[in-house]
């Protein structure tokens, strides 16, 4: 095995995971319209069919364009209610025939996202009984369709989101708060669609595939409450930093002066259903199959890797050290899937995957680990507010950083993993992938190379 081969292998394994989450194929496999009526595959192996007079295609998320294209190609033209609508992040915007594509900001929402959300709401509200609103949901949807409740400005909602992101809050905690500040999230879209039927095809970027968490669950019941949102903000010591309008709205919600998000007993869900078309677990399995094909003894060490990125990097390095100490008969691949968090203490540039890659390189050196290659990447191709998907480091990474005048420990302390990895030529650059099923970690152990 040459020095270059482990890096090439790690990339191939990562790309296999991304390919398994191809949103275009996922939608194609779910819809069948060779004959009226349209049939939609369900998770339980059954199908939902209906002779809807019109079908409204609404897509939002990082995979919106590919999903909308697949749906529009499959559904007979005479059933389509005008142009389809796809709202995606700027990096994934493409021009599509008969599909209105709107670019918006992620992970922090912007004015374009607000206008897109308002347009989406107008289209969904216009749907009539006997029609179908086909909602195509993928990761990033929460930020891409910000539609704050009355009294809360977009700036106030952005400020709240920024506070949560910087606090190390989990995606579920962030979504709980966002649902209670939004008109679309937490079942809000399904409420607007009534009395029309509603079905969502969902590409999951949430571990465990909790449908109420994916894009903040716009078409499914929300079990969270205003009280829980307040508790999260208090626990993270953010309450005093919140805009007054957000404090007031949440307090009114706790007091029962504002209606809760739709719960599972709401009649709007009698005509609403969903299908899970892709997930991190599916991608992790595909990555493992590719690793095995490439000759690695493959082990999935976690299918729900969460927690602080640098702490998980230390855990992986420790796990690898123990394996090597017990003897490896052949090259080994340790795979994980999940979504870690970063607690911001510095003012550097990076993302959770880049931070994990840098932290792993430091931890591996501390443990005396040799003969390793480590990749941590976001399946959407973008890690944090950077143009990188993550990092791909090896036993020479720290030396390359030092040679370029970078102190790796200082960079990690300043949350400046992007700068460090850029100087060591270890940034993982894939460009926007058009999908998003959280992150993949690939640790290749080849101590005899």
C-alpha positions as CSV (number, residue, x, y, z in Angstrom):
1,X,0.0,0.0,0.0
2,X,1.6,3.3,-1.1
3,X,1.5,6.5,0.9
4,X,-1.0,8.0,-1.6
5,X,-3.3,4.9,-1.7
6,X,-4.8,5.3,1.8
7,X,-5.9,8.9,1.1
8,X,-7.3,7.8,-2.3
9,X,-9.2,4.9,-0.5
10,X,-10.6,7.3,2.2
11,X,-11.9,9.5,-0.6
12,X,-13.5,6.6,-2.4
13,X,-15.2,5.4,0.7
14,X,-16.5,8.9,1.4
15,X,-17.8,9.3,-2.1
16,X,-19.6,5.9,-1.9
17,X,-21.5,7.3,1.1
18,X,-22.5,10.4,-0.8
19,X,-23.6,8.4,-3.8
20,X,-25.9,6.3,-1.6
21,X,-27.8,9.4,-0.6
22,X,-28.4,10.5,-4.2
23,X,-31.6,12.5,-3.9
24,X,-32.6,12.3,-7.6
25,X,-32.6,8.5,-7.6
26,X,-34.2,8.3,-4.2
27,X,-37.3,10.3,-5.4
28,X,-37.4,8.3,-8.7
29,X,-37.6,5.1,-6.7
30,X,-40.5,6.4,-4.6
31,X,-42.8,7.7,-7.3
32,X,-44.7,5.7,-9.9
33,X,-47.0,7.3,-12.5
34,X,-46.9,5.1,-15.5
35,X,-50.7,5.0,-15.1
36,X,-53.1,7.3,-13.3
37,X,-53.3,7.5,-10.3
38,X,-49.9,8.5,-8.9
39,X,-48.4,6.0,-6.5
40,X,-46.1,6.9,-3.7
41,X,-44.0,4.3,-1.9
42,X,-44.3,4.3,1.9
43,X,-41.8,3.2,4.5
44,X,-43.8,0.1,5.4
45,X,-43.6,-1.3,1.8
46,X,-47.1,-0.2,0.9
47,X,-48.1,2.5,-1.4
48,X,-50.2,5.7,-1.2
49,X,-52.3,6.3,-4.3
50,X,-54.7,9.0,-5.2
51,X,-56.5,10.6,-8.2
52,X,-55.5,14.1,-7.3
53,X,-56.7,16.8,-9.6
54,X,-53.5,18.8,-9.2
55,X,-50.1,18.1,-7.6
56,X,-48.1,21.0,-6.1
57,X,-44.3,20.2,-5.9
58,X,-42.6,22.1,-3.1
59,X,-38.9,21.3,-2.4
60,X,-36.6,22.8,0.1
61,X,-33.2,21.9,1.5
62,X,-29.7,21.2,0.0
63,X,-31.1,18.5,-2.2
64,X,-34.1,20.5,-3.4
65,X,-33.2,20.9,-7.0
66,X,-32.4,17.2,-7.7
67,X,-35.5,16.1,-5.8
68,X,-37.8,18.5,-7.6
69,X,-36.4,17.5,-11.0
70,X,-37.0,13.8,-10.3
71,X,-40.6,14.4,-9.1
72,X,-41.4,16.7,-12.1
73,X,-40.1,14.2,-14.6
74,X,-42.1,11.4,-13.0
75,X,-45.5,13.1,-12.5
76,X,-47.6,13.5,-15.7
77,X,-47.4,17.1,-16.8
78,X,-51.2,17.6,-16.9
79,X,-51.3,17.0,-13.1
80,X,-48.7,19.6,-12.2
81,X,-50.0,22.8,-10.7
82,X,-47.8,25.3,-12.5
83,X,-44.0,25.5,-12.1
84,X,-42.5,23.6,-9.2
85,X,-40.7,25.5,-6.4
86,X,-37.3,24.5,-5.2
87,X,-35.5,26.5,-2.4
88,X,-31.9,25.6,-1.8
89,X,-28.6,27.0,-0.6
90,X,-26.7,29.2,-3.0
91,X,-24.0,26.5,-3.7
92,X,-26.6,24.1,-5.0
93,X,-28.6,26.4,-7.2
94,X,-29.0,25.2,-10.8
95,X,-31.3,26.3,-13.6
96,X,-34.1,23.8,-14.2
97,X,-36.9,23.7,-16.8
98,X,-40.3,24.5,-15.3
99,X,-39.0,24.7,-11.8
100,X,-38.6,28.0,-10.0
101,X,-35.3,27.8,-8.1
102,X,-34.6,30.2,-5.3
103,X,-31.2,30.4,-3.5
104,X,-31.0,31.3,0.2
105,X,-28.5,31.2,3.0
106,X,-27.4,28.4,5.2
107,X,-26.7,27.8,8.1
108,X,-27.9,31.3,9.0
109,X,-31.1,32.5,7.2
110,X,-31.3,35.6,5.1
111,X,-33.8,37.9,3.4
112,X,-33.9,35.7,0.3
113,X,-34.9,32.8,2.4
114,X,-37.7,34.8,4.1
115,X,-39.1,35.8,0.7
116,X,-38.9,32.2,-0.5
117,X,-40.7,31.0,2.6
118,X,-43.4,33.5,2.1
119,X,-43.8,32.4,-1.5
120,X,-43.9,28.8,-0.4
121,X,-46.6,29.5,2.2
122,X,-48.7,31.3,-0.5
123,X,-48.5,28.3,-2.8
124,X,-49.3,25.8,-0.1
125,X,-52.2,27.8,1.2
126,X,-53.7,28.0,-2.3
127,X,-53.9,24.2,-2.6
128,X,-57.5,22.9,-2.6
129,X,-59.3,19.8,-1.3
130,X,-58.7,17.0,-3.8
131,X,-55.2,18.2,-4.6
132,X,-51.8,17.0,-3.3
133,X,-49.0,19.1,-1.9
134,X,-45.9,16.9,-2.5
135,X,-43.2,18.2,-0.1
136,X,-39.6,17.3,-0.8
137,X,-37.5,17.8,2.3
138,X,-33.8,17.6,2.7
139,X,-31.2,18.8,5.2
140,X,-30.8,22.5,5.7
141,X,-34.5,23.2,5.3
142,X,-34.7,24.9,8.7
143,X,-32.4,27.7,7.7
144,X,-33.6,28.0,4.1
145,X,-37.2,28.7,4.8
146,X,-37.3,31.1,7.7
147,X,-40.8,32.4,8.3
148,X,-40.9,34.0,11.8
149,X,-44.2,34.3,13.6
150,X,-45.7,37.8,13.7
151,X,-43.8,40.2,16.0
152,X,-40.4,38.5,15.4
153,X,-38.1,39.9,12.7
154,X,-35.8,37.9,10.6
155,X,-32.9,39.7,12.3
156,X,-34.2,38.6,15.7
157,X,-34.5,35.0,14.6
158,X,-31.0,35.1,13.1
159,X,-29.6,36.4,16.3
160,X,-31.3,33.6,18.2
161,X,-30.0,31.0,15.8
162,X,-26.4,32.4,16.1
163,X,-26.5,32.1,19.9
164,X,-27.7,28.5,19.7
165,X,-25.1,27.5,17.1
166,X,-22.2,29.0,19.1
167,X,-23.4,27.5,22.4
168,X,-22.8,23.9,21.2
169,X,-26.6,23.1,21.3
170,X,-27.6,19.9,19.5
171,X,-29.6,20.0,16.3
172,X,-32.7,18.8,18.2
173,X,-32.3,21.6,20.7
174,X,-31.9,24.2,18.0
175,X,-34.9,22.9,16.1
176,X,-37.1,22.9,19.3
177,X,-36.5,26.6,19.6
178,X,-36.9,27.4,15.9
179,X,-40.2,25.5,15.7
180,X,-41.7,27.8,18.3
181,X,-40.6,30.9,16.4
182,X,-41.8,29.8,13.0
183,X,-44.9,29.6,10.9
184,X,-43.7,26.6,8.8
185,X,-41.7,24.4,11.1
186,X,-43.1,21.9,13.6
187,X,-46.1,20.9,11.5
188,X,-46.8,24.4,10.3
189,X,-46.6,23.6,6.6
190,X,-49.0,20.7,6.9
191,X,-51.4,23.1,8.7
192,X,-51.2,25.5,5.8
193,X,-51.8,22.8,3.2
194,X,-55.1,21.7,4.7
195,X,-57.6,20.9,3.3
196,X,-55.4,19.5,0.5
197,X,-53.6,16.2,1.0
198,X,-50.0,16.4,1.9
199,X,-47.1,13.9,1.5
200,X,-43.4,14.4,2.2
201,X,-40.5,12.6,0.7
202,X,-37.7,13.1,3.3
203,X,-34.0,12.8,2.9
204,X,-32.8,12.6,6.5
205,X,-29.8,14.5,7.9
206,X,-30.7,13.7,11.5
207,X,-29.4,10.8,13.4
208,X,-32.0,8.3,14.3
209,X,-34.2,9.8,11.5
210,X,-36.5,11.7,13.9
211,X,-38.9,13.1,11.4
212,X,-39.9,16.0,13.7
213,X,-36.3,17.1,13.7
214,X,-35.5,16.9,10.0
215,X,-35.8,20.5,8.7
216,X,-37.6,21.1,12.0
217,X,-40.5,18.8,10.9
218,X,-42.7,21.0,8.8
219,X,-45.1,18.2,7.8
220,X,-45.1,16.1,11.0
221,X,-46.5,16.6,14.5
222,X,-44.4,18.4,17.0
223,X,-44.2,17.0,20.5
224,X,-41.9,19.7,21.9
225,X,-43.3,22.7,23.8
226,X,-42.7,26.4,24.5
227,X,-41.7,25.4,28.0
228,X,-38.9,23.1,26.6
229,X,-37.7,25.8,24.3
230,X,-37.4,28.2,27.2
231,X,-35.6,25.5,29.3
232,X,-33.0,24.9,26.5
233,X,-32.2,28.6,26.2
234,X,-32.0,28.9,30.0
235,X,-29.7,25.8,30.3
236,X,-27.4,27.2,27.7
237,X,-27.4,30.6,29.6
238,X,-28.7,32.4,26.5
239,X,-32.0,33.8,27.8
240,X,-30.6,37.2,28.8
241,X,-29.0,37.6,25.4
242,X,-32.1,37.0,23.4
243,X,-33.9,39.7,21.5
244,X,-36.9,41.0,23.6
245,X,-39.4,40.0,20.9
246,X,-38.2,36.3,21.2
247,X,-38.4,36.4,25.0
248,X,-41.9,37.9,24.8
249,X,-43.2,35.4,22.3
250,X,-41.9,32.3,24.1
251,X,-43.2,33.6,27.5
252,X,-46.7,34.1,25.9
253,X,-46.5,30.6,24.6
254,X,-45.6,29.1,28.0
255,X,-48.5,31.1,29.4
256,X,-50.9,29.6,26.9
257,X,-51.6,32.9,25.2
258,X,-50.4,31.6,21.8
259,X,-51.4,28.2,20.3
260,X,-48.9,25.4,20.5
261,X,-47.4,23.7,17.4
262,X,-49.7,21.0,15.9
263,X,-49.6,17.8,18.0
264,X,-50.2,14.2,16.8
265,X,-54.0,14.3,17.6
266,X,-54.5,17.2,15.2
267,X,-56.9,16.3,12.4
268,X,-54.6,17.9,9.8
269,X,-52.4,14.8,10.0
270,X,-55.2,12.5,8.9
271,X,-54.4,13.4,5.3
272,X,-50.7,13.9,5.7
273,X,-48.1,11.1,5.3
274,X,-44.4,10.7,4.6
275,X,-41.6,8.5,3.2
276,X,-38.0,8.4,4.3
277,X,-35.9,8.2,1.1
278,X,-32.3,8.5,2.4
279,X,-30.4,8.7,5.7
280,X,-26.9,8.7,7.3
281,X,-27.4,5.0,8.1
282,X,-27.9,4.1,4.5
283,X,-24.8,6.0,3.5
284,X,-22.7,4.5,6.3
285,X,-23.6,1.0,5.1
286,X,-22.6,1.9,1.5
287,X,-19.3,3.3,2.8
288,X,-18.6,0.1,4.7
289,X,-19.3,-2.0,1.6
290,X,-16.8,0.0,-0.4
291,X,-14.2,-0.2,2.4
292,X,-14.5,-4.0,2.4
293,X,-14.2,-4.1,-1.4
294,X,-11.0,-2.1,-1.2
295,X,-9.5,-4.7,1.1
296,X,-10.0,-3.2,4.5
297,X,-11.2,-5.1,7.6
298,X,-14.2,-2.8,8.1
299,X,-15.8,-2.0,11.4
300,X,-18.6,0.5,12.1
301,X,-17.7,1.9,15.5
302,X,-20.6,4.3,15.8
303,X,-23.7,5.0,13.7
304,X,-24.7,7.9,16.0
305,X,-21.5,9.8,16.6
306,X,-22.4,12.9,18.6
307,X,-20.8,15.1,21.3
308,X,-18.0,17.6,21.1
309,X,-15.9,17.1,17.9
310,X,-12.4,17.2,19.6
311,X,-13.6,14.8,22.3
312,X,-14.8,12.3,19.7
313,X,-11.5,12.6,17.9
314,X,-9.7,11.7,21.1
315,X,-12.0,8.7,21.5
316,X,-11.3,7.5,18.0
317,X,-7.6,7.9,18.4
318,X,-7.7,5.9,21.7
319,X,-9.8,3.2,20.1
320,X,-7.3,2.9,17.2
321,X,-4.4,2.7,19.6
322,X,-6.0,-0.2,21.5
323,X,-6.7,-2.0,18.2
324,X,-3.1,-1.6,16.9
325,X,-1.7,-2.7,20.3
326,X,-3.6,-5.9,20.0
327,X,-2.2,-6.5,16.5
328,X,-3.9,-5.9,13.1
329,X,-3.7,-8.8,10.7
330,X,-4.7,-6.5,7.8
331,X,-5.5,-2.9,7.0
332,X,-8.5,-1.8,9.0
333,X,-11.2,0.8,8.4
334,X,-13.1,2.2,11.3
335,X,-16.2,4.1,10.2
336,X,-18.6,6.3,12.0
337,X,-21.6,8.5,11.0
338,X,-23.2,11.3,12.9
339,X,-23.1,15.0,13.7
340,X,-20.8,16.4,16.3
341,X,-20.8,19.9,17.7
342,X,-18.2,22.6,18.4
343,X,-18.1,25.0,21.3
344,X,-16.7,28.2,20.0
345,X,-14.0,29.7,22.2
346,X,-11.8,31.3,19.5
347,X,-12.4,33.5,16.5
348,X,-10.8,31.3,13.8
349,X,-12.4,29.7,10.8
350,X,-13.6,26.1,10.5
351,X,-16.4,23.6,11.0
352,X,-17.0,20.5,13.1
353,X,-15.4,18.1,10.6
354,X,-12.3,20.2,10.1
355,X,-12.0,20.6,13.9
356,X,-12.3,16.8,14.3
357,X,-9.6,16.2,11.7
358,X,-7.2,18.6,13.3
359,X,-8.0,17.3,16.8
360,X,-7.5,13.7,15.6
361,X,-4.1,14.5,14.1
362,X,-3.0,15.9,17.5
363,X,-4.5,13.0,19.5
364,X,-2.9,10.4,17.2
365,X,0.5,12.0,17.8
366,X,-0.1,12.1,21.5
367,X,-1.0,8.4,21.5
368,X,2.0,7.5,19.3
369,X,-0.2,6.2,16.6
370,X,1.5,5.5,13.2
371,X,0.2,4.4,9.8
372,X,-3.1,6.1,9.8
373,X,-5.3,8.2,7.5
374,X,-8.4,10.0,8.8
375,X,-11.2,11.7,6.9
376,X,-14.1,13.6,8.5
377,X,-16.5,15.2,6.1
378,X,-20.0,16.6,5.7
379,X,-22.0,14.7,3.0
380,X,-23.3,18.1,1.8
381,X,-19.8,19.2,0.8
382,X,-19.8,22.2,3.1
383,X,-18.5,22.2,6.7
384,X,-19.5,25.2,8.7
385,X,-19.1,28.7,7.1
386,X,-16.3,27.4,4.7
387,X,-15.9,26.1,1.2
388,X,-14.5,22.8,2.5
389,X,-16.4,19.6,3.3
390,X,-14.1,18.7,6.1
391,X,-10.5,17.4,6.5
392,X,-8.4,14.5,5.3
393,X,-5.3,14.2,7.5
394,X,-2.5,11.6,7.8
395,X,0.7,11.0,9.8
396,X,2.5,13.9,8.0
397,X,-0.2,16.5,8.5
398,X,1.2,18.1,11.7
399,X,4.7,18.3,10.3
400,X,3.3,20.1,7.1
401,X,1.5,22.6,9.3
402,X,4.6,23.4,11.4
403,X,6.7,23.7,8.2
404,X,4.1,26.3,7.0
405,X,4.5,28.3,10.2
406,X,1.3,27.0,11.8
407,X,1.1,25.8,15.4
408,X,-1.6,23.1,15.4
409,X,-2.4,23.3,19.1
410,X,-2.9,27.1,18.9
411,X,-5.0,26.7,15.8
412,X,-7.3,24.1,17.6
413,X,-7.6,26.3,20.7
414,X,-8.7,29.2,18.4
415,X,-11.2,27.1,16.5
416,X,-9.0,27.8,13.4
417,X,-8.9,24.4,11.8
418,X,-9.5,25.7,8.3
419,X,-6.3,27.7,8.3
420,X,-4.2,24.9,9.7
421,X,-5.6,22.3,7.2
422,X,-5.3,24.7,4.3
423,X,-1.6,25.1,5.0
424,X,-1.0,21.4,5.3
425,X,-3.0,20.8,2.1
426,X,-5.5,18.6,4.1
427,X,-8.8,20.4,3.4
428,X,-11.4,18.0,2.0
429,X,-12.8,19.9,-1.1
430,X,-15.7,18.3,-2.9
431,X,-17.9,21.2,-3.8
432,X,-21.6,21.1,-3.1
433,X,-22.9,17.6,-3.4
434,X,-26.6,18.2,-3.8
435,X,-27.4,16.0,-0.8
436,X,-27.1,16.1,3.0
437,X,-27.2,13.1,5.4
438,X,-25.0,14.5,8.1
439,X,-21.3,13.5,8.4
440,X,-19.1,10.5,7.8
441,X,-15.8,9.7,9.6
442,X,-13.3,7.2,8.0
443,X,-10.2,6.1,9.9
444,X,-7.9,3.8,7.9
445,X,-5.2,2.0,9.9
446,X,-2.3,0.7,7.9
447,X,0.6,0.5,10.4
448,X,2.9,-1.5,8.1
449,X,2.6,0.8,5.1
